[in-house]
Amino acid sequence: MLLAISVTISALLFGDFLLACDLPAEVVASSALSVGIAPVELETEEPGTWSMAAIDFHTGEIGIVGASCTNNVQGIGEIIPGVGIVVVQGMSSDEARELGLKLLMDGKSPATIVEAMRAKRFEPENQQYAVVSVKADQAPATYTGKETDTWHGAVTGRGVSVQGNSLVSEAVVMNTFAVF
């Protein structure tokens, strides 16, 4: 699978996925090695931001993997153990993310949460949102603002959402989804 990113990122190789980190390489390496995960450095000249938020309903594991064309990969999303995931990327809004996390904790559905995060005060047309709940009967919800760059979009399935923007094509999103 070809991943298109425009900055050097530190990442953790976890199984078949790379977990991107906004930390110095030496911190990632020492932290990763202490738990038996191999640190990886990636560098390319292609632009792009993408992420996958997924829940394994058999094991209860929750995770986010992604890459960003900014220096803040860590800010892509947050996990609430036992509850779900909120992703805010593009021109990421901490306020939109915090609202999403609060509503997720309050038991709101992913669709309701994404709708609330689309409030004008968060400038949603410059952002991309995804919410995935541990409640198997609640479909993941996404929104991609019209002003995110080049190719942008998302694909969802039961317990998984893959979204990207500023990509050269939809291949990153579709290939990531297919691997899951």
C-alpha positions in Angstrom: 0.0 0.0 0.0 1.4 3.5 -0.9 1.0 6.1 1.8 1.3 9.7 0.7 2.6 12.1 3.4 4.7 15.2 3.1 6.7 15.4 6.3 9.0 13.0 8.2 6.9 11.4 10.9 7.8 9.1 13.7 5.6 6.1 13.8 5.1 2.9 15.6 4.8 -0.3 13.7 2.0 -2.2 15.4 1.0 -5.4 13.7 0.4 -4.5 10.1 -0.3 -0.8 10.8 1.7 2.3 11.4 0.7 4.4 14.4 1.9 8.0 13.7 3.3 10.0 16.6 4.1 13.7 17.0 7.1 13.0 19.2 10.9 13.2 18.7 12.2 10.0 17.2 14.3 9.2 20.3 11.2 9.4 22.5 9.2 7.2 20.2 12.1 4.7 19.9 12.6 4.4 23.7 8.8 4.2 24.4 8.2 1.8 21.6 11.1 -0.5 22.5 9.9 -0.7 26.1 6.6 -2.3 25.0 8.1 -4.3 22.1 7.0 -2.2 19.2 9.3 -1.3 16.4 9.7 2.5 15.7 9.7 3.5 12.0 10.6 6.8 10.2 8.9 7.7 6.9 9.7 10.5 4.6 8.1 11.4 1.2 7.4 14.4 -0.9 3.7 13.7 -1.5 1.0 15.6 0.4 -1.8 14.0 2.3 -3.6 13.4 5.6 -5.4 10.2 6.3 -6.6 8.2 9.2 -8.4 5.0 10.2 -10.5 4.7 13.3 -11.5 1.1 14.1 -13.0 -1.1 16.7 -12.6 -4.8 16.9 -15.9 -6.0 18.3 -14.5 -9.5 19.0 -11.6 -8.3 21.3 -12.9 -4.8 22.3 -9.7 -3.2 21.0 -9.9 0.4 19.8 -7.3 2.1 17.6 -6.4 5.0 15.4 -3.7 5.0 12.7 -2.8 7.9 10.4 -0.5 10.3 8.9 -0.7 14.1 8.4 0.8 16.7 6.1 1.2 18.9 9.2 3.5 18.5 12.2 0.6 17.5 14.5 -0.2 13.9 13.8 -1.0 13.3 17.4 -3.9 15.7 17.1 -5.8 13.7 14.5 -8.0 11.8 16.9 -8.7 10.7 20.4 -9.9 7.4 21.9 -12.2 7.0 24.9 -11.6 3.4 26.0 -14.8 1.4 26.1 -16.8 4.2 24.3 -15.4 5.1 20.9 -13.2 7.4 18.8 -13.4 11.0 17.5 -11.2 12.1 14.6 -10.9 15.8 13.6 -8.4 16.4 10.8 -7.8 18.9 8.0 -7.6 22.3 9.7 -8.2 20.5 13.0 -10.4 22.2 15.6 -9.7 21.3 19.3 -13.1 22.8 20.2 -14.9 20.5 17.7 -13.0 17.5 19.0 -13.8 18.3 22.6 -17.5 18.7 21.8 -17.4 15.3 19.9 -15.7 13.6 22.9 -18.3 15.1 25.3 -21.2 14.0 23.2 -19.7 10.5 22.8 -19.3 10.2 26.6 -23.0 11.3 26.9 -24.0 8.3 24.7 -25.0 10.3 21.6 -24.9 8.5 18.2 -22.0 9.1 15.7 -24.4 10.8 13.3 -25.7 13.2 16.0 -22.1 14.0 17.1 -20.9 14.7 13.6 -23.9 17.0 13.0 -23.1 19.0 16.1 -19.5 19.3 15.1 -20.6 20.8 11.9 -21.6 24.0 13.7 -20.3 27.1 11.9 -18.1 28.2 14.8 -15.9 25.2 14.2 -15.3 26.0 10.5 -16.3 22.5 9.3 -15.7 23.2 5.6 -12.0 23.2 6.4 -12.1 20.0 8.4 -12.8 16.3 8.2 -14.6 14.4 11.0 -15.2 10.8 11.9 -16.8 9.2 14.9 -16.9 5.5 15.6 -18.8 4.0 18.6 -18.2 0.7 20.4 -22.0 0.2 20.1 -22.2 -2.3 17.3 -25.6 -1.1 16.3 -24.4 2.5 15.6 -22.9 3.1 12.2 -19.7 5.3 12.0 -20.3 8.8 10.8 -18.1 11.1 8.8 -18.1 14.6 7.3 -15.6 16.1 4.8 -15.6 19.8 4.4 -15.8 21.2 0.9 -12.7 23.3 1.3 -10.3 20.5 2.2 -7.6 20.1 -0.5 -7.4 17.9 -3.6 -8.9 14.4 -3.2 -10.9 14.1 0.0 -13.5 11.6 1.2 -14.2 8.7 3.5 -15.4 5.1 3.5 -17.0 3.4 6.5 -18.0 -0.1 7.5 -19.1 -1.8 10.7 -16.8 -0.4 13.4 -14.4 1.3 11.0 -13.9 4.6 9.3 -11.1 5.6 6.9 -10.9 9.2 5.8 -8.4 11.4 4.0 -7.8 14.8 2.5 -5.1 16.5 0.5 -4.4 13.2 -1.1 -3.3 12.5 -4.7 -6.2 10.0 -5.1 -8.7 7.9 -3.3 -6.3 4.9 -3.4 -4.9 5.6 0.1 -8.4 5.5 1.7 -9.7 2.6 -0.3 -6.6 0.5 0.1 -6.5 1.1 3.9 -10.1 0.2 4.2 -9.6 -3.0 2.1 -6.7 -4.1 4.4 -8.9 -3.8 7.5 
